[in-house]
């Protein structure tokens, strides 16, 4: 997949912490932010999947 630019506003303290972590990992702040966003989205998708499965199980029991 190609890349697209993303611009966002974050608190100054969050930016400082992000930049410090990027230096510790010898990578870019953008790379860490992308990893964090990917993890967040995958986590939310997994949660939705689990809720959907549990709802289907509950409906089966109630039917």
PyMOL Python script that loads the backbone (N, CA, C, O; Angstrom):
from pymol import cmd

cmd.read_pdbstr("""\
ATOM      1  N   UNK A   1       0.841  -1.179   0.000  1.00  0.00           N
ATOM      2  CA  UNK A   1       0.000   0.000   0.000  1.00  0.00           C
ATOM      3  C   UNK A   1       0.885   1.241   0.000  1.00  0.00           C
ATOM      4  O   UNK A   1       1.980   1.245   0.563  1.00  0.00           O
ATOM      5  N   UNK A   2       0.392   2.280  -0.636  1.00  0.00           N
ATOM      6  CA  UNK A   2       1.126   3.533  -0.652  1.00  0.00           C
ATOM      7  C   UNK A   2       0.950   4.297   0.640  1.00  0.00           C
ATOM      8  O   UNK A   2       0.120   3.962   1.485  1.00  0.00           O
ATOM      9  N   UNK A   3       1.735   5.305   0.764  1.00  0.00           N
ATOM     10  CA  UNK A   3       1.655   6.149   1.949  1.00  0.00           C
ATOM     11  C   UNK A   3       0.976   7.456   1.596  1.00  0.00           C
ATOM     12  O   UNK A   3       1.078   7.939   0.469  1.00  0.00           O
ATOM     13  N   UNK A   4       0.283   8.025   2.570  1.00  0.00           N
ATOM     14  CA  UNK A   4      -0.343   9.336   2.415  1.00  0.00           C
ATOM     15  C   UNK A   4       0.049  10.192   3.605  1.00  0.00           C
ATOM     16  O   UNK A   4       0.270   9.658   4.693  1.00  0.00           O
ATOM     17  N   UNK A   5       0.142  11.493   3.434  1.00  0.00           N
ATOM     18  CA  UNK A   5       0.505  12.353   4.561  1.00  0.00           C
ATOM     19  C   UNK A   5      -0.649  12.472   5.550  1.00  0.00           C
ATOM     20  O   UNK A   5      -1.818  12.379   5.177  1.00  0.00           O
ATOM     21  N   UNK A   6      -0.305  12.676   6.797  1.00  0.00           N
ATOM     22  CA  UNK A   6      -1.289  12.884   7.857  1.00  0.00           C
ATOM     23  C   UNK A   6      -0.768  13.992   8.755  1.00  0.00           C
ATOM     24  O   UNK A   6       0.384  13.963   9.189  1.00  0.00           O
ATOM     25  N   UNK A   7      -1.602  14.943   9.024  1.00  0.00           N
ATOM     26  CA  UNK A   7      -1.225  16.048   9.902  1.00  0.00           C
ATOM     27  C   UNK A   7      -2.158  16.050  11.100  1.00  0.00           C
ATOM     28  O   UNK A   7      -3.372  15.921  10.946  1.00  0.00           O
ATOM     29  N   UNK A   8      -1.597  16.193  12.285  1.00  0.00           N
ATOM     30  CA  UNK A   8      -2.434  16.248  13.474  1.00  0.00           C
ATOM     31  C   UNK A   8      -1.790  17.120  14.531  1.00  0.00           C
ATOM     32  O   UNK A   8      -0.582  17.358  14.516  1.00  0.00           O
ATOM     33  N   UNK A   9      -2.596  17.578  15.424  1.00  0.00           N
ATOM     34  CA  UNK A   9      -2.127  18.406  16.528  1.00  0.00           C
ATOM     35  C   UNK A   9      -2.087  17.547  17.782  1.00  0.00           C
ATOM     36  O   UNK A   9      -3.056  16.866  18.118  1.00  0.00           O
ATOM     37  N   UNK A  10      -0.948  17.590  18.469  1.00  0.00           N
ATOM     38  CA  UNK A  10      -0.808  16.872  19.733  1.00  0.00           C
ATOM     39  C   UNK A  10      -0.261  17.830  20.776  1.00  0.00           C
ATOM     40  O   UNK A  10       0.313  18.868  20.446  1.00  0.00           O
ATOM     41  N   UNK A  11      -0.443  17.474  22.021  1.00  0.00           N
ATOM     42  CA  UNK A  11       0.057  18.312  23.105  1.00  0.00           C
ATOM     43  C   UNK A  11       1.577  18.366  23.057  1.00  0.00           C
ATOM     44  O   UNK A  11       2.232  17.409  22.643  1.00  0.00           O
ATOM     45  N   UNK A  12       2.124  19.486  23.483  1.00  0.00           N
ATOM     46  CA  UNK A  12       3.577  19.686  23.454  1.00  0.00           C
ATOM     47  C   UNK A  12       4.293  18.597  24.247  1.00  0.00           C
ATOM     48  O   UNK A  12       5.340  18.110  23.821  1.00  0.00           O
ATOM     49  N   UNK A  13       3.746  18.216  25.383  1.00  0.00           N
ATOM     50  CA  UNK A  13       4.376  17.185  26.203  1.00  0.00           C
ATOM     51  C   UNK A  13       4.373  15.836  25.493  1.00  0.00           C
ATOM     52  O   UNK A  13       5.351  15.091  25.560  1.00  0.00           O
ATOM     53  N   UNK A  14       3.272  15.525  24.813  1.00  0.00           N
ATOM     54  CA  UNK A  14       3.202  14.273  24.053  1.00  0.00           C
ATOM     55  C   UNK A  14       4.240  14.276  22.944  1.00  0.00           C
ATOM     56  O   UNK A  14       4.894  13.262  22.703  1.00  0.00           O
ATOM     57  N   UNK A  15       4.395  15.397  22.274  1.00  0.00           N
ATOM     58  CA  UNK A  15       5.381  15.507  21.207  1.00  0.00           C
ATOM     59  C   UNK A  15       6.799  15.329  21.761  1.00  0.00           C
ATOM     60  O   UNK A  15       7.625  14.646  21.155  1.00  0.00           O
ATOM     61  N   UNK A  16       7.071  15.940  22.900  1.00  0.00           N
ATOM     62  CA  UNK A  16       8.390  15.799  23.518  1.00  0.00           C
ATOM     63  C   UNK A  16       8.680  14.343  23.834  1.00  0.00           C
ATOM     64  O   UNK A  16       9.766  13.843  23.544  1.00  0.00           O
ATOM     65  N   UNK A  17       7.709  13.663  24.429  1.00  0.00           N
ATOM     66  CA  UNK A  17       7.892  12.255  24.776  1.00  0.00           C
ATOM     67  C   UNK A  17       8.072  11.391  23.538  1.00  0.00           C
ATOM     68  O   UNK A  17       8.884  10.467  23.526  1.00  0.00           O
ATOM     69  N   UNK A  18       7.310  11.698  22.502  1.00  0.00           N
ATOM     70  CA  UNK A  18       7.410  10.965  21.239  1.00  0.00           C
ATOM     71  C   UNK A  18       8.795  11.148  20.623  1.00  0.00           C
ATOM     72  O   UNK A  18       9.412  10.175  20.190  1.00  0.00           O
ATOM     73  N   UNK A  19       9.279  12.367  20.579  1.00  0.00           N
ATOM     74  CA  UNK A  19      10.603  12.640  20.025  1.00  0.00           C
ATOM     75  C   UNK A  19      11.698  11.954  20.840  1.00  0.00           C
ATOM     76  O   UNK A  19      12.651  11.417  20.276  1.00  0.00           O
ATOM     77  N   UNK A  20      11.563  11.972  22.162  1.00  0.00           N
ATOM     78  CA  UNK A  20      12.549  11.289  23.012  1.00  0.00           C
ATOM     79  C   UNK A  20      12.556   9.786  22.743  1.00  0.00           C
ATOM     80  O   UNK A  20      13.622   9.177  22.655  1.00  0.00           O
ATOM     81  N   UNK A  21      11.389   9.193  22.613  1.00  0.00           N
ATOM     82  CA  UNK A  21      11.306   7.764  22.346  1.00  0.00           C
ATOM     83  C   UNK A  21      11.880   7.442  20.967  1.00  0.00           C
ATOM     84  O   UNK A  21      12.558   6.429  20.794  1.00  0.00           O
ATOM     85  N   UNK A  22      11.613   8.286  20.011  1.00  0.00           N
ATOM     86  CA  UNK A  22      12.162   8.084  18.669  1.00  0.00           C
ATOM     87  C   UNK A  22      13.692   8.099  18.710  1.00  0.00           C
ATOM     88  O   UNK A  22      14.341   7.290  18.048  1.00  0.00           O
ATOM     89  N   UNK A  23      14.253   9.002  19.472  1.00  0.00           N
ATOM     90  CA  UNK A  23      15.716   9.042  19.601  1.00  0.00           C
ATOM     91  C   UNK A  23      16.235   7.775  20.269  1.00  0.00           C
ATOM     92  O   UNK A  23      17.240   7.213  19.833  1.00  0.00           O
ATOM     93  N   UNK A  24      15.563   7.322  21.319  1.00  0.00           N
ATOM     94  CA  UNK A  24      16.000   6.098  21.998  1.00  0.00           C
ATOM     95  C   UNK A  24      15.964   4.899  21.058  1.00  0.00           C
ATOM     96  O   UNK A  24      16.829   4.026  21.129  1.00  0.00           O
ATOM     97  N   UNK A  25      14.962   4.852  20.175  1.00  0.00           N
ATOM     98  CA  UNK A  25      14.808   3.728  19.266  1.00  0.00           C
ATOM     99  C   UNK A  25      15.558   3.932  17.952  1.00  0.00           C
ATOM    100  O   UNK A  25      15.570   3.050  17.093  1.00  0.00           O
ATOM    101  N   UNK A  26      16.173   5.084  17.803  1.00  0.00           N
ATOM    102  CA  UNK A  26      16.888   5.425  16.574  1.00  0.00           C
ATOM    103  C   UNK A  26      15.971   5.299  15.360  1.00  0.00           C
ATOM    104  O   UNK A  26      16.327   4.696  14.347  1.00  0.00           O
ATOM    105  N   UNK A  27      14.791   5.880  15.489  1.00  0.00           N
ATOM    106  CA  UNK A  27      13.808   5.877  14.402  1.00  0.00           C
ATOM    107  C   UNK A  27      13.118   7.233  14.386  1.00  0.00           C
ATOM    108  O   UNK A  27      13.468   8.118  15.167  1.00  0.00           O
ATOM    109  N   UNK A  28      12.164   7.399  13.524  1.00  0.00           N
ATOM    110  CA  UNK A  28      11.460   8.684  13.445  1.00  0.00           C
ATOM    111  C   UNK A  28      10.208   8.677  14.322  1.00  0.00           C
ATOM    112  O   UNK A  28       9.628   7.632  14.616  1.00  0.00           O
ATOM    113  N   UNK A  29       9.821   9.869  14.719  1.00  0.00           N
ATOM    114  CA  UNK A  29       8.574  10.012  15.472  1.00  0.00           C
ATOM    115  C   UNK A  29       7.394   9.564  14.620  1.00  0.00           C
ATOM    116  O   UNK A  29       6.433   8.993  15.135  1.00  0.00           O
ATOM    117  N   UNK A  30       7.467   9.821  13.323  1.00  0.00           N
ATOM    118  CA  UNK A  30       6.390   9.408  12.419  1.00  0.00           C
ATOM    119  C   UNK A  30       6.249   7.890  12.394  1.00  0.00           C
ATOM    120  O   UNK A  30       5.134   7.371  12.336  1.00  0.00           O
ATOM    121  N   UNK A  31       7.369   7.177  12.438  1.00  0.00           N
ATOM    122  CA  UNK A  31       7.311   5.714  12.434  1.00  0.00           C
ATOM    123  C   UNK A  31       6.636   5.198  13.704  1.00  0.00           C
ATOM    124  O   UNK A  31       5.811   4.286  13.642  1.00  0.00           O
ATOM    125  N   UNK A  32       6.976   5.765  14.827  1.00  0.00           N
ATOM    126  CA  UNK A  32       6.361   5.349  16.099  1.00  0.00           C
ATOM    127  C   UNK A  32       4.873   5.679  16.087  1.00  0.00           C
ATOM    128  O   UNK A  32       4.053   4.871  16.522  1.00  0.00           O
ATOM    129  N   UNK A  33       4.523   6.862  15.592  1.00  0.00           N
ATOM    130  CA  UNK A  33       3.111   7.248  15.527  1.00  0.00           C
ATOM    131  C   UNK A  33       2.341   6.303  14.614  1.00  0.00           C
ATOM    132  O   UNK A  33       1.214   5.922  14.932  1.00  0.00           O
ATOM    133  N   UNK A  34       2.932   5.918  13.483  1.00  0.00           N
ATOM    134  CA  UNK A  34       2.261   4.984  12.583  1.00  0.00           C
ATOM    135  C   UNK A  34       2.056   3.632  13.260  1.00  0.00           C
ATOM    136  O   UNK A  34       0.991   3.028  13.136  1.00  0.00           O
ATOM    137  N   UNK A  35       3.083   3.156  13.980  1.00  0.00           N
ATOM    138  CA  UNK A  35       2.945   1.891  14.703  1.00  0.00           C
ATOM    139  C   UNK A  35       1.837   1.981  15.734  1.00  0.00           C
ATOM    140  O   UNK A  35       1.041   1.052  15.873  1.00  0.00           O
ATOM    141  N   UNK A  36       1.777   3.085  16.455  1.00  0.00           N
ATOM    142  CA  UNK A  36       0.750   3.267  17.485  1.00  0.00           C
ATOM    143  C   UNK A  36      -0.642   3.298  16.878  1.00  0.00           C
ATOM    144  O   UNK A  36      -1.566   2.689  17.418  1.00  0.00           O
ATOM    145  N   UNK A  37      -0.803   3.999  15.765  1.00  0.00           N
ATOM    146  CA  UNK A  37      -2.103   4.049  15.103  1.00  0.00           C
ATOM    147  C   UNK A  37      -2.511   2.675  14.578  1.00  0.00           C
ATOM    148  O   UNK A  37      -3.674   2.284  14.687  1.00  0.00           O
ATOM    149  N   UNK A  38      -1.565   1.951  14.016  1.00  0.00           N
ATOM    150  CA  UNK A  38      -1.859   0.601  13.517  1.00  0.00           C
ATOM    151  C   UNK A  38      -2.289  -0.295  14.667  1.00  0.00           C
ATOM    152  O   UNK A  38      -3.278  -1.019  14.552  1.00  0.00           O
ATOM    153  N   UNK A  39      -1.556  -0.256  15.774  1.00  0.00           N
ATOM    154  CA  UNK A  39      -1.908  -1.070  16.938  1.00  0.00           C
ATOM    155  C   UNK A  39      -3.308  -0.706  17.441  1.00  0.00           C
ATOM    156  O   UNK A  39      -4.112  -1.589  17.736  1.00  0.00           O
ATOM    157  N   UNK A  40      -3.595   0.589  17.536  1.00  0.00           N
ATOM    158  CA  UNK A  40      -4.896   1.041  18.022  1.00  0.00           C
ATOM    159  C   UNK A  40      -6.023   0.533  17.129  1.00  0.00           C
ATOM    160  O   UNK A  40      -7.017  -0.003  17.618  1.00  0.00           O
ATOM    161  N   UNK A  41      -5.864   0.702  15.828  1.00  0.00           N
ATOM    162  CA  UNK A  41      -6.914   0.275  14.902  1.00  0.00           C
ATOM    163  C   UNK A  41      -7.112  -1.234  14.921  1.00  0.00           C
ATOM    164  O   UNK A  41      -8.247  -1.711  14.885  1.00  0.00           O
ATOM    165  N   UNK A  42      -6.024  -1.986  14.978  1.00  0.00           N
ATOM    166  CA  UNK A  42      -6.147  -3.448  15.045  1.00  0.00           C
ATOM    167  C   UNK A  42      -6.808  -3.881  16.343  1.00  0.00           C
ATOM    168  O   UNK A  42      -7.605  -4.820  16.355  1.00  0.00           O
ATOM    169  N   UNK A  43      -6.481  -3.203  17.434  1.00  0.00           N
ATOM    170  CA  UNK A  43      -7.084  -3.512  18.725  1.00  0.00           C
ATOM    171  C   UNK A  43      -8.591  -3.246  18.702  1.00  0.00           C
ATOM    172  O   UNK A  43      -9.376  -4.060  19.187  1.00  0.00           O
ATOM    173  N   UNK A  44      -8.990  -2.110  18.140  1.00  0.00           N
ATOM    174  CA  UNK A  44     -10.418  -1.779  18.060  1.00  0.00           C
ATOM    175  C   UNK A  44     -11.161  -2.774  17.169  1.00  0.00           C
ATOM    176  O   UNK A  44     -12.274  -3.190  17.494  1.00  0.00           O
ATOM    177  N   UNK A  45     -10.545  -3.159  16.040  1.00  0.00           N
ATOM    178  CA  UNK A  45     -11.174  -4.144  15.159  1.00  0.00           C
ATOM    179  C   UNK A  45     -11.361  -5.478  15.881  1.00  0.00           C
ATOM    180  O   UNK A  45     -12.395  -6.130  15.736  1.00  0.00           O
ATOM    181  N   UNK A  46     -10.366  -5.871  16.650  1.00  0.00           N
ATOM    182  CA  UNK A  46     -10.450  -7.128  17.400  1.00  0.00           C
ATOM    183  C   UNK A  46     -11.567  -7.042  18.444  1.00  0.00           C
ATOM    184  O   UNK A  46     -12.338  -7.988  18.609  1.00  0.00           O
ATOM    185  N   UNK A  47     -11.654  -5.921  19.141  1.00  0.00           N
ATOM    186  CA  UNK A  47     -12.712  -5.737  20.135  1.00  0.00           C
ATOM    187  C   UNK A  47     -14.089  -5.823  19.487  1.00  0.00           C
ATOM    188  O   UNK A  47     -14.987  -6.470  20.026  1.00  0.00           O
ATOM    189  N   UNK A  48     -14.264  -5.170  18.329  1.00  0.00           N
ATOM    190  CA  UNK A  48     -15.546  -5.232  17.631  1.00  0.00           C
ATOM    191  C   UNK A  48     -15.881  -6.656  17.223  1.00  0.00           C
ATOM    192  O   UNK A  48     -17.030  -7.085  17.326  1.00  0.00           O
ATOM    193  N   UNK A  49     -14.873  -7.391  16.758  1.00  0.00           N
ATOM    194  CA  UNK A  49     -15.089  -8.782  16.344  1.00  0.00           C
ATOM    195  C   UNK A  49     -15.561  -9.612  17.536  1.00  0.00           C
ATOM    196  O   UNK A  49     -16.513 -10.384  17.424  1.00  0.00           O
ATOM    197  N   UNK A  50     -14.886  -9.449  18.683  1.00  0.00           N
ATOM    198  CA  UNK A  50     -15.273 -10.202  19.875  1.00  0.00           C
ATOM    199  C   UNK A  50     -16.696  -9.857  20.311  1.00  0.00           C
ATOM    200  O   UNK A  50     -17.483 -10.743  20.643  1.00  0.00           O
ATOM    201  N   UNK A  51     -17.018  -8.572  20.307  1.00  0.00           N
ATOM    202  CA  UNK A  51     -18.376  -8.164  20.694  1.00  0.00           C
ATOM    203  C   UNK A  51     -19.407  -8.746  19.750  1.00  0.00           C
ATOM    204  O   UNK A  51     -20.470  -9.189  20.187  1.00  0.00           O
ATOM    205  N   UNK A  52     -19.110  -8.752  18.473  1.00  0.00           N
ATOM    206  CA  UNK A  52     -20.030  -9.309  17.489  1.00  0.00           C
ATOM    207  C   UNK A  52     -20.233 -10.807  17.729  1.00  0.00           C
ATOM    208  O   UNK A  52     -21.356 -11.307  17.670  1.00  0.00           O
ATOM    209  N   UNK A  53     -19.145 -11.508  17.997  1.00  0.00           N
ATOM    210  CA  UNK A  53     -19.242 -12.945  18.268  1.00  0.00           C
ATOM    211  C   UNK A  53     -20.046 -13.222  19.531  1.00  0.00           C
ATOM    212  O   UNK A  53     -20.877 -14.130  19.558  1.00  0.00           O
ATOM    213  N   UNK A  54     -19.797 -12.432  20.582  1.00  0.00           N
ATOM    214  CA  UNK A  54     -20.543 -12.631  21.836  1.00  0.00           C
ATOM    215  C   UNK A  54     -22.017 -12.300  21.654  1.00  0.00           C
ATOM    216  O   UNK A  54     -22.881 -12.969  22.220  1.00  0.00           O
ATOM    217  N   UNK A  55     -22.305 -11.275  20.870  1.00  0.00           N
ATOM    218  CA  UNK A  55     -23.701 -10.921  20.619  1.00  0.00           C
ATOM    219  C   UNK A  55     -24.399 -12.040  19.849  1.00  0.00           C
ATOM    220  O   UNK A  55     -25.551 -12.368  20.131  1.00  0.00           O
ATOM    221  N   UNK A  56     -23.702 -12.621  18.884  1.00  0.00           N
ATOM    222  CA  UNK A  56     -24.281 -13.727  18.125  1.00  0.00           C
ATOM    223  C   UNK A  56     -24.533 -14.932  19.027  1.00  0.00           C
ATOM    224  O   UNK A  56     -25.561 -15.596  18.896  1.00  0.00           O
ATOM    225  N   UNK A  57     -23.610 -15.218  19.938  1.00  0.00           N
ATOM    226  CA  UNK A  57     -23.787 -16.325  20.878  1.00  0.00           C
ATOM    227  C   UNK A  57     -24.975 -16.055  21.799  1.00  0.00           C
ATOM    228  O   UNK A  57     -25.781 -16.946  22.066  1.00  0.00           O
ATOM    229  N   UNK A  58     -25.072 -14.831  22.277  1.00  0.00           N
ATOM    230  CA  UNK A  58     -26.182 -14.490  23.178  1.00  0.00           C
ATOM    231  C   UNK A  58     -27.512 -14.595  22.447  1.00  0.00           C
ATOM    232  O   UNK A  58     -28.489 -15.095  23.004  1.00  0.00           O
ATOM    233  N   UNK A  59     -27.554 -14.135  21.220  1.00  0.00           N
ATOM    234  CA  UNK A  59     -28.788 -14.235  20.435  1.00  0.00           C
ATOM    235  C   UNK A  59     -29.165 -15.697  20.202  1.00  0.00           C
ATOM    236  O   UNK A  59     -30.345 -16.048  20.228  1.00  0.00           O
ATOM    237  N   UNK A  60     -28.173 -16.540  19.976  1.00  0.00           N
ATOM    238  CA  UNK A  60     -28.442 -17.971  19.749  1.00  0.00           C
ATOM    239  C   UNK A  60     -29.030 -18.605  21.009  1.00  0.00           C
ATOM    240  O   UNK A  60     -29.933 -19.438  20.930  1.00  0.00           O
ATOM    241  N   UNK A  61     -28.513 -18.206  22.166  1.00  0.00           N
ATOM    242  CA  UNK A  61     -29.004 -18.753  23.422  1.00  0.00           C
ATOM    243  C   UNK A  61     -30.428 -18.281  23.684  1.00  0.00           C
ATOM    244  O   UNK A  61     -31.251 -19.045  24.187  1.00  0.00           O
ATOM    245  N   UNK A  62     -30.719 -17.054  23.353  1.00  0.00           N
ATOM    246  CA  UNK A  62     -32.035 -16.460  23.628  1.00  0.00           C
ATOM    247  C   UNK A  62     -33.075 -16.901  22.613  1.00  0.00           C
ATOM    248  O   UNK A  62     -34.272 -16.765  22.863  1.00  0.00           O
ATOM    249  N   UNK A  63     -32.651 -17.417  21.490  1.00  0.00           N
ATOM    250  CA  UNK A  63     -33.615 -17.808  20.449  1.00  0.00           C
ATOM    251  C   UNK A  63     -34.224 -19.150  20.710  1.00  0.00           C
ATOM    252  O   UNK A  63     -35.051 -19.616  19.926  1.00  0.00           O
TER     253      UNK A  63
END
""", "prot")
cmd.dss("prot")
cmd.show_as("cartoon", "prot")
cmd.util.cbc("prot")
cmd.orient("prot")
